Amino acid sequence: MASENQSASPATSKGRIVGGRFIQKYREAQEGDTEEEEKSTVTINEDLPLTYTESAFDKHGRPVTVLSFAPGDPENPFNWPRARRRFIAALLCLMTLFIGFATTAYSSGIGNMCRDLHVSNELGQLGLFTFNFACAIAPLFLAPFCELAGRRIVYVGAYLCFVIMFIGLSLGKNIATILVCRALLGMFGSVGTILVGGTFSDMFLPDEMARPMALFSFVAIFGTVGAPIYAGFIVETIGWRWMEAIQGLASVPLLIVITFALPETRGGVVLQKRAKVAAAATGQDNFVCHMDLEAKGVKELLHESSVKAIHMLVTEPVVFLFGFWIAFAWLVTFLFLSVIPITFEDKRGWSQGIGGLPYISLCIGVTIGYCANFLQMRRWYQIKSAAKRDIVPEDRLYGAMFGAGFLPIGLFVYSFTQYSYITWVAPTVALAPITIGIFFIFESCYSYTTDCYGEDHSGSALAAQSALRNVLGAVSPLFARQFFVNVGSQYAGLILALVATIMAPIPYLMFKWGSSLRRRSALAQYEGIPAEEK
């Protein structure tokens, strides 16, 4: 499918259109044009940058004029200065970080909140469930509408509603208000984060995607595991309501920046605006862009984001295995929201604020994983530049094979260093390998799945994996504390370590047999990237 952001070549373009203040600049740049090229250029009074036009027919057989970016067009997101694209990527990653903080900071205030609202702790845990369950379900139905509306309006609207939800969380007088606000918080937070990968692909070429996506994975995990570090101290000193209020207030400056500094990154939306300008100036209503010609209906988009996603989860081994692996990693992440307080507060008598400091080790672990991932990227570029063979999706798995063992090792060590007579240093240090492993699971899941299924099917595959991940993350708080208390925190951790050990060979199995699985799949891409296209 042609990308609306890619520039059409002059050889295939049948004409040009330019208008207003851009006409003089165009004429100065085209002094060497032939008379025939000059005749094929339409000028209008309204401001319109040079845009290529091509005659075509829409799906109803109606003749249309298709607009596409000219080479070097400054409004084409691919042509934006590198600094601008990096700023936008950093802005979206910062938004993802704040959403990650909101996911788990709530857990630090559950005890105090339940006492103030006179409800059971189990009912308070439902706030974690409703947030993650909304994150799992909402994208399956909202993603199509996000695609149709464009990026900018969704980011601004969703993050505005996300910030507003903190008012209800900080002022809510009953548990029902809290649970509803948590569900809406998860829904609006998920709408923002599900678009980040697509936004990066609007601005970065495939070869450039690895770095921004690695940063996105890093901040998503860092925010989730790092929130209890500050939340515990806030709850302990000024209360759980202020913890929610501070998060909302801290998000306001970012909301302002997003509102005024985040541009529309989807090239098709930019071209749609140009089509409206051209139509108004010429009196012709047949101006369209490639996105209009290739647009899918809401019904088809809903099918891809929900029915097709679930079908791929149960029929495609790659989607299922990596989906289950990343879901297990997310399950471990949320289970540790319960086990860390048991280890350091219940067994060692630490205060709630001090008991949140071991989460620093989780943050250090994911930071190490992020830095080590540059070795994976370097390896991929070495294969690409060597040109000795085609690049295949399995070339994305070196980092996963390196990091797969860290999760079970960290779980094993942590499980049997929780005893109160063992120094606190041992379980704290053991937390770092856990998030090293989780980072590599996240990174490999996205990159390998995307390469396997390409532009046509990777969106559905990733939606399925995301839904499974968030469902397990949603249900984990409902049984986490009972699991660790009744089974024993050491043996509960051992069970998790054994499961992680069983799943650790997944990247090795895919590295060896992934090509065969892709060959048998009707949806996966079997061929690698030929040397001449690299």
Helices and strands as residue ranges (DSSP letters): E 15-19, H 22-29, H 35-39, E 41-44, E 48-57, E 63-69, G 77-79, H 82-108, H 110-117, H 121-149, H 151-171, H 175-193, H 196-203, G 206-208, H 210-238, H 240-261, H 267-282, E 287-289, H 290-294, H 298-302, I 303-307, H 308-315, H 317-341, I 342-346, H 352-355, H 359-386, G 393-396, H 398-403, H 406-415, H 425-487, H 489-503, H 506-520, G 531-533
